[in-house]
Amino acid sequence: MQGIDDIQLRLLEEIAGLHEVPEGAFNIRANGQLASRQNTAHIEIVSKEDGSGIDIHIKPHTKKESVHIPVVLSKSGLKETVYNDFYIGEDCDVVIVAGCGIDNCGTADTQHDGIHRFFVGKGSKVKYVEKHYGSGNGKGERIMNPTTEVHLDEDSYMEMEMVQIKGVDSTQRSTVVDAAAGAKLVIQERLLTHGTQHATSEIIANLNGEGSSANILSRSVAKENSNQIFLAKIFGNAPCAGHTECDAIIMDNAKVSSIPEITANDPDAALIHEAAIGKIAGEQIIKLMTLGLTEEEAENQIVNGFLK
């Protein structure tokens, strides 16, 4: 892709599966600058006047189209905050692929803070995929702090897949969702930390309309001396259904905290929370080792399967 070097291209492949110019609308940001952009007849991407980010406008009734908005950073010491707003019209069915990749081979910290706001129109369906990835052998940290705000209109649907499985030293994730009547939210979070990495994820779902629902699932693995904090809060403010679940594998000297909170402000709010943290069962490792795997290979096989 024009204007993208080999390191940035590798990052794009990791976070967005891009190895060539994607179909549909896209906005690629590299080292704090616009690298490439394409609009379609139904999707328009516009830079904010102050240069702080972009606005994405998706026309009503847009179906089976996609938007890619990846960010890559390959300069040590670069720190940026980007604001992206998505305006999705009614009766749409679209896929939005975001994510950030940082390659830091220097001594200074590199940081990307992405603030995304979604306004999902009545009856629309959105799948949102966000992947974070870090690489580089420098001593500088790779820091990502995503903030996501979602407003779901009546009978809309939002599926969010948020993945962080390698190389991010520190992350503070904040997600807040407001759901109107009949709106449905599904969040699947997958996270792996190792070394001395730290990750905090807070998800708040406000179920404000009758028949709204939320299903929040977090799966994580903490290795070595890393630590994780997962906070999930569901507020049932109407007749609604909410479920939050955290499953975590803890290894070595890692630490994991899962803090679920459910609050029913309506007698017909049905809310459930579940949480489980534990180590890999010894019999699982032994069984794989009998098939010819080493202990390390067996652990990796279990972890990879758990995070799929």
PyMOL commands that set and color helices and strands:
alter all, ss='L'
color gray80, all
select helices_A, chain A and resi 6-16+282-289+295-307
alter helices_A, ss='H'
color red, helices_A
select strands_A, chain A and resi 25-30+33-38+43-47+53-58+63-68+71-73+79-88+93-97+100-103+110-120+125-135+142-144+147-152+157-166+170-179+184-193+198-207+213-222+227-236+240-250+255-264+269-278
alter strands_A, ss='S'
color yellow, strands_A
deselect
rebuild
show_as cartoon
